[in-house]
Amino acid sequence: MTPIQTNGEQPPGSRPNLTALILCGGRGERLRPWSDAVPKSLLPVKGKPLLAYLLDHLAGTGIRDFVLCTGYKAALFEEFASRFPGASGRLRCCDSGQVSITERLVRARAHVAGRALVCYGDTLADVDLPELIAAHERLGVEATLTVYPYRSPFGLVRFDEAGRVTAFAEKPSLPYWINIGFLLLETAALQRLDANLAFSDYLAQLARHRRLGVHPHRGRHWTANTEAEFLDLASHLEPIHSPRESYAMERS
């Protein structure tokens, strides 16, 4: 476990009973050849690993305990954790090898005391954590999933019965929602994780028993599954000037 500039005291606004579990063990096949050498969540964006942006955001919400759920090229995450300056708290890695998401979370739950927030290591969003927690408690459920409006990857055309075009909509939001992670889990939901279930089946099981709620997020959101998505994400992030940029600089 790597301590992150901690002085033994919980800073104001900290959340000592909430641990962030960050899923970053996949191979990132759709980002090859970039991901052949470096896992996609460690790829540099303007001199800073993508994962560092997520950790910065979560630390800014008061989270002080982080578990990187690793697999592919796990040693690089150990190296990252040993160098990452971060905010006051603890950062550790849990290497489960090449396994499913649910098995990765089952292996990591031993490091959780209280609630967990499950995040994807390749997804950034300015989710308001106090709002998420408030929604979760208001719903009275074991788990709350953050969702985001689905945006069509294509421009849409509207036309009338006579065949005349009436309007164009360039990549509009559609009346559907996508899972972007930021999944808040109570201890009971963590214990229901089954390594033999696919993650989607685990969520469906929670939903079937009315144990799963949603928190709609309408702020900023980016993911980095493909080269196009990665470059789009990079175009929206500001250049950084902090000690963390030394990690990417030293590896280049």
Summary of the structure (lengths in Angstrom):
residues: 252
radius of gyration: 19.2
end to end distance: 25.5
largest distance: 72.1
contacts: 759
relative contact order: 0.19
helix: 34%
strand: 30%
